C-alpha cells in the first residue's frame, strides 16, 4: 500500500503584498504603489525595485518619506529581507 504524498501549503510572505516594479519608470511605479497604499487593504508591502542605477529605488524611497499613509519604510537589508538593498518594505 502506497502512502499518500503530503501536500505542503504554499509559502506565504510575511508581508501582506509583494509588488515587482522592475522595468517601471518612476512615474509608473509611483502610480502603481500609490494605488496599493491608498486601497487600505495592506499593512505592509514588499516593494521589489532592483539595484540598477538606483533611480527607481531612490525615487520611491523619497516618495515613501513624503507619503502620509506610509508609517515607516526600510531597505530590505535592514530587515534581512531576501533582495537586500534591491527591495524596500513599507508599513502603513
C-alpha positions as CSV (number, residue, x, y, z in Angstrom):
1,X,0.0,0.0,0.0
2,X,1.4,3.3,-1.0
3,X,1.2,6.3,1.3
4,X,-0.3,9.5,0.0
5,X,2.0,12.3,-0.5
6,X,1.6,15.1,1.9
7,X,0.8,18.4,0.3
8,X,2.6,21.4,1.6
9,X,0.8,24.7,1.8
10,X,2.4,27.3,-0.4
11,X,4.8,29.5,1.4
12,X,3.3,32.8,2.4
13,X,5.2,36.0,2.5
14,X,5.5,37.7,5.9
15,X,4.3,40.9,4.1
16,X,0.7,41.5,3.1
17,X,1.6,42.2,-0.5
18,X,4.6,41.9,-2.8
19,X,4.9,44.1,-5.9
20,X,7.7,43.8,-8.5
21,X,8.4,47.2,-10.2
22,X,11.3,46.1,-12.4
23,X,11.2,47.9,-15.7
24,X,8.8,50.6,-14.5
25,X,9.5,54.3,-14.9
26,X,9.4,56.2,-11.6
27,X,6.0,57.7,-12.6
28,X,4.5,54.3,-13.4
29,X,5.9,52.8,-10.2
30,X,4.5,55.6,-8.0
31,X,1.1,55.3,-9.7
32,X,1.1,51.5,-9.0
33,X,2.4,51.8,-5.4
34,X,0.0,54.7,-4.6
35,X,-2.9,52.6,-5.7
36,X,-1.9,49.8,-3.4
37,X,-1.2,52.1,-0.4
38,X,-4.5,54.1,-0.9
39,X,-6.5,50.9,-1.2
40,X,-6.2,50.4,2.6
41,X,-6.0,46.6,2.1
42,X,-2.4,46.2,3.2
43,X,-0.5,46.9,6.4
44,X,2.9,46.0,4.8
45,X,4.2,45.8,1.2
46,X,7.5,44.3,0.0
47,X,8.5,46.5,-3.0
48,X,10.9,44.9,-5.4
49,X,12.7,47.6,-7.4
50,X,16.1,46.1,-8.1
51,X,19.5,47.6,-7.9
52,X,20.3,49.2,-11.3
53,X,21.5,52.8,-11.1
54,X,19.3,53.5,-8.1
55,X,17.0,55.9,-9.8
56,X,13.8,53.9,-9.1
57,X,15.0,52.9,-5.6
58,X,15.8,56.4,-4.6
59,X,12.7,57.9,-6.2
60,X,10.4,55.5,-4.4
61,X,12.1,56.0,-1.0
62,X,11.8,59.7,-1.3
63,X,8.2,59.2,-2.2
64,X,7.6,57.0,0.8
65,X,9.3,59.6,3.0
66,X,6.7,62.2,1.9
67,X,3.7,59.9,1.8
68,X,1.4,60.5,4.8
69,X,-0.1,56.9,4.7
70,X,3.3,55.3,5.0
71,X,4.2,55.0,8.7
72,X,7.7,53.7,8.1
73,X,9.9,52.0,5.5
74,X,13.1,50.1,5.5
75,X,15.7,49.0,2.9
76,X,15.5,45.2,2.7
77,X,19.0,44.8,4.1
78,X,17.9,46.4,7.4
79,X,15.3,43.7,7.9
80,X,17.4,40.9,6.4
81,X,14.9,40.5,3.6
82,X,15.8,38.5,0.5
83,X,16.8,41.0,-2.1
84,X,18.8,43.2,0.2
85,X,19.0,46.8,-1.0
86,X,17.1,45.8,-4.1
87,X,13.8,45.8,-2.1
88,X,12.1,48.2,0.3
89,X,9.5,47.2,2.9
90,X,6.8,49.8,3.7
91,X,4.4,49.7,6.6
92,X,1.1,51.6,6.7
